[in-house]
């Protein structure tokens, strides 16, 4: 016998079922809602979570509504790069760092694809005379004699032929946490070479992040959330209320990091400033002037024509040297645009993050520095991050939210590079009589440093060199 349910009761049951279904759907909303990144050309989707404003004792008419926000950097890393979560929040460069070989042709999305021809600003002495499309150059003799064996590095034997030379850009710095190192001892070959499984690849993180622009998305949104600068319950994209300012101060190794930013992420540059003229800054020049401070009248002029800098390139070198002498025969020599240099420079990415660089600010008289920082040049109103080496850890005119020392990064990475590859990949252009130069190749180690810096600014992690 079939039971018959009155329509009125059936309607109640159906209504109750629908209501329950809606409730269960709503409670699981966190896993359902996604938002596209601000880059319309990107296919990447970012999950967003729900935070109830009713949890606040001061909630009012908005208590039944919800606020959506992008994931924190930690949430993003857990989802995309869980091997890069460091529980101690401290990266130990020597202890956990490794240089590994990889085929640049098979990892084009994770390789800084630049050379001396495509890079807008790169000091000529740093080039390794490598054209990305030039496969005819022989490997320098010091490379072939000191490079560790192919077996140890995991290099296919065909890569050592003269048609495919091994370059500095074929090696990248990755990180393995100490616990992983201990458990992978059985994977070690001799000479401390470890397989790449489980490594945190800073270059890959940086590319997935979309470099400085992606970093600023996180930083700007974090400020908006913490400072409550918006009354809108839904935050779908980072506010453009101001720029993030990163001030980089120090010697030529910090200069190389700044140049790596310009070279590696050149497609995202929205503004750039370099120096036209200005005093010669070298050991000999400083001795000749008896170490007197640089004053306002000596500063030269700021040049900010992005199109001209892109088209010409700023490859400053000593005026007594012929530009052609610094490049191998057959390599197209970049034009040196009107003698510009980056002793004082700025680059902006995506209209929302700026990296300023000044070579050894201690060389400048106070009024000259003030002119650069506050008045006629940069008009800096705040500094979010100060990156320094060579004891240049303060700004005379601004407080700084965070200070990052890169004092021993280059020295430590050099030791790790020699340990793992057999040599230091220093600049080897013909002007350098006894390569390698003390400055790393570009592309090369400066790119490792800048990807590490982006990672540190993203996560807030500390770096120790031991």
N, C-alpha and C positions, 0 to 999 in steps of 0.2 A: 504494500500500500504506500502510495506516494503522498508525503505531507505537502499541504498547500500553504504557502506563506502569504498573508495579506499584503497587498501592494504598499500600504502605509508603513508596515514593519520592514518590508524590503527596502523601501526608500531610506529609512533610518539606517539600516545596516550598510547600504551602499554609501550613504553620506559619511558614516563613521569610518568606513574603510578608506574612503578617499582622503578624509582628514588625517587618518593615521599615516597613510602613504606620503602625504605632503609633509607631515611632521618628520617622518624618517628621512625623506629627501633633504629637508632643510637642515637637519642635524648633521648630515653628511656633506654639507655644502663645501667644506674645506677642500675635499678631494675632487670636487667637480669644477671649480672655477679656475680658469687660467686667463692670463693676460699676455698679450704679445709685447715684446720689447719695443722700445721707442724707435729702433731702427726698422723702417718699413721693408727693407730688403732682406732682413733676417728671418729665418724660419724657426728660430729658437723661441720656445714658449717657456714662461716662468710661472710656476705655481704661486698662488697668493693665498694667504691664510686669513681667517676671520677672528677679530678680537671684539668681544662684546663690551660696549660702553656702559652697560648696566652694571658691570662689576665695580664701577666707581661709585663711591658714596655720594658724589656730587653730581651724578648724572641727572639730567632734567628731561626735556621733551625728546631728547635723542636716545633715551634709555632703551628703546625697543629697536634701534637701528644698529648697524654694524659698520666697522671701519676696516677697510681692506688695505693691505700694504704688501710691498714686495718682500721676499724672504731676506733675512739677514745674510751677511756674507757666510756665516757658519752654516746656515741652512743650505745655501747655494753650493758650498763646498761639499757638504755631506751628500748632496744629491749628485753632483757632477764629478767631484774629485775626492772621494772619502779617504784616499791614501795621503791626502795633503792636510788632514786634520792632525795637529800636533797637540797632544794632551797637555804638555808642559808649557805650551805657547812660546817655546824658545827653540829657535833653529840653530843647530850647532854645525857651522860650515865645514870644519875639517873632519869632525867625527862622523857626520852623516852624509856629507857631500860626495858626489862622484861625477866624473866626466865620462860620458859614454859616447860611443860612435853611432852615427845614424846616417842613413842615405838621404841627403838633402833633396834629391829628386823625388823621393817617395813621400816626403813629409813637407810639401811646399806650404801647407797652411800653418805650420808651426815653425817656420824658418824665417828669420829676418831677411827678406828678399831685397837686399840693396847692395850696391857697390859704390865705387868712387864716382861713377857717372850718374847714378840715380839719386844719390844722397845730396840734399840741398846744402847742408852745412857739415863739413867734415875736414878737419885739419889735414893737410896733404901728407904729413909725416906718418899719419896713422894708417894710411891705405896699405893693403897688401897686394896692390896691383892686380886684383882679381876681378875680371869681368864675369858675371854670372854665366854668360853664354860662351865664354872662352874656355874651350877644353884642350887647347894646344899647349898651354904653359906647363913646363916641367916643374915638378915639385922641387923646392929649394933644397940644396945639398944637405943643409943641416937637418931638414925634416927626414930625408931618406936615411940618414945615418943614425939618428937618435930615436925615431919613432919605434914604439914597441911593436912586437911581432903581430902580424895579422891575427894569429890564433888567439892571442891574449885579448886583443881589442874586438874580436868578433867581426873583422872586416873580411869581406869576400876578396879572394886573391885578385880578381879582375880589377878591383878599385885602385890598385897601385900602379896600373899602367899609365903611360904618359898621356893617354887620351882622357883619363878621368883622374886628375890629381886630387890628393887628399888635402883639404884646406882647413883652416881654423873653424870655419862655419860647419864642418862635418862633426864637430864635437859640441855637446851641450852639457850644462851643469844640471844635475838632478839631485834629489834629496831622498834619503831613506832613514826612517827613524831608527833609533838605537835598538829597540826591541826587534825590529825586522832584521837588522844587521846580525844580531846574535842568533836568530833562528835560521839565517841563510848561510851559515858558515860552510855547510856542505856544498853550497853552490859556488863557492869561491874557487877561482883558479889561483895560481900563484900571483905574486905582485899585487895582491889586493884588488883584483878585478872581480866585479860582481855582476850578475845578470840584472837586467833593468826591470824585472818583475816587481811590482809594488812600489816603485819609485814615484815620488811627487815630481812631475815635470813642470817646472815653473813657466817655461816657454809656452807649453800647451795651455796652462791655466790662463796666462796672459792673453793668448789669442782667443780663447773661449770667452774671456771677460770682455773682449774687444778693446783691450789696452786702456789708455788713460780715460777715454770717454766712458767705458763701462765702470771703471773705478769711481769716477765722479758721480755717476748715477747712484751708486750706493752711498757715497759720502754726502751728497746733497739731500737725498731722501732721509738719511739718518738725522741730519740737522733739522729738516722740516718736521720730522716726527718728535724729536726731543724738544724743539723750541716751540712747538704748537703754532707754527706760523700760518697754518691754514685752518679754516673752519669747516671745510668740506669733509664729510665723513668718508669719502672715497678718494684715495690717492692712487691714481693710475700711472703717473709718470713723475720723474723727479722735477721739483720746482726749479725754475731758472731765476731764482731771486738774486744770486750772485755767483761769482766764480770761486772755485777752490784754488788757493794759491800755495804752491810749493816752491820754496826758495832753496836753491842749490848753491852752496858756497864751498870753495876749496881749490885744490890744485888741478893739474891737467887730467888726473884720473876721474875726477868729478866732471870735468869738461867732456870726457869721452862718454860718460853716462848720459849727459844732456844731449850730446850729438846722436847717441843711439836712439833716444826717444824721437828725435827729429827724423832720423833715417827710417826707423822701423815702422812708425805710425804716420808717415807723411801724408797719407790719403785723408787723415782726419784733421789736419792742421787748418785752423781758421784764422790764425794771425801769427806773425813772427816778427821779431825785432833782432837785428844784429848791429854791430858797431862799424861805422865808417871812419877810418883814420884812428885817432887816439895814439897814446904813447906806445912805444915798443916796450914789451915786458919780457925781458930775458935776463939771465944772470949777468951777462956782460953789460946790458943796458942799465940795470939797477946799480951795478958797481960804478959805472961811468957817472951816474948822477948822485953818487954817494948815498944811495938808499933814501933820497928825499921822497916825500909823499907826493902822489899824483894829485894835482889840484884841478879845480873846475875847468879852467881854460884849456887844459890838456886832454879833456875827455873825448874829443871828437864829436861826431853826430850820430844820432840813432837813425837807422834805416829800416823801414817796415813795409816795403813794397813786396808783398808775398809773391806776386807773379814774376817779378824780375829775379827774385832770389831762387825761385823754383827753376826758372829757365837757365840761369847762369851758374848757380852753385857758389857757395862761399867756402873756398878751399884755401884759407890763408896760409902763407908760408913766408919764410924770411926773404926780403926783397933781393938779397944777393944771390938767391938760388933761382935757376931756370926751372919753370914748372915742369918741363919735359924731362928734366933730370930725375924727377921723383917718381917716374912711371916707366915701366918696361917698354921696349920697342914693340910696336903693334897694338898697344893699348891706347884707346882714345883719351886724350888728356882733357879733363874738364876745364871749362873756362873759369877764370878766377874773377868773379864779378867785382870789379872796381876796388879790389883790395879789401873787401869786408872781412871781419873776424868776429868771433864769439866770446871775446873777453868780457863783454857785457851783453847779455842776450835774453830773450824771452820767446817761448813758444806756447800757443794756445790750441787746445784740442776741443772741437765740438762746441765752442763758445761757452764752455763751462769749467774748464780746468786749465791752469797756467803753470808752467814750470819756468822759473827765472834762474839764470846762472850768472855769477860774477866770479871772475878769477881772482882769488886771494884778496878779499876786501881790505885786509890790513895794509895793503899797499897804497890805499887812497886816504887823502885828507878828509876829515869829518864833513866839511861842507860839500866836498865832491860826492861823498857817499849819499848825503842827504839829497843832493840834486838827482842822483840816480834812483834812490828808493822812493822818495816822497814827492818830488816836484816835477822836473821837466821830462823825466824818462818814464818810470814805471807807475808812479802814483799808487804805490802799494798802501792799501788801507788796513790790511790785516795779513797775517801769515798763518796758514793752517798747519803747515809742516816745514821744518827746516832740516835739510839734508846737508851734511858737512863732512869734510875731513881737514887735515892740516891745521887743526886747532882754530877753525872758523865757526864755532858752535853758537854764536849769538848774533842777533841783529841789534844795532845800536838804537833803533827807532821803534821796534815793535816787540810785543810779547808774542810767544809762539805756542800754539796748542800742543804740538808734538815735535820732538827733536829726534832725528835718526842719524846716528854716526855710521859712516861707511869707511871709517879710518883705516881698517885693516882688511877690508873686503878683497881688494885687488891682490894684496900680498898672500892672503890665505888661499884664494882661488888659484893663484899661480902655483903654489905648493901642491894643491890637489891635482891640478892639471899635469904637472910634471910627474907626480906619482902615478897617475892613471894612464897617461898617454906617452910619457917618456920625454916630452919637451914642453917648453913654454912657447905658446903660439903668439910671439911678439911680431910687431910690424916688421916687414922685410923689404920695403921699397928700396930701389937702387941707391938712394941718397944715404942710406944707412950702411956703412962700410962693413960692419961686423954684426949681421943679424943674429938673433932677433933684437929689436929695440926694446927698451924697458916698458914701452907702451904696448898694450895688447893689440892684436889685429882687429881691424874693423872691416867686415863683420866678424864677431868673435866674442871674447870675454865681456866687453862692455854691454853686450846684449844680455848675457847671463845676469849681470849685475842689475840691469834695469828691470828685467822680469822678476828678479828677487825683490827689488824695491817695490814694484807694484803689488806683489803678493803681501809684503809686510804692511804696506799702507792699507790694503784691503782687510787684513786679518787683525792688525794690531800686535802681531807677534814681535818678539825681540829676536835679535841675532847676536850670537856670540861666535867668535872665530875659532875657538878651540874644538 
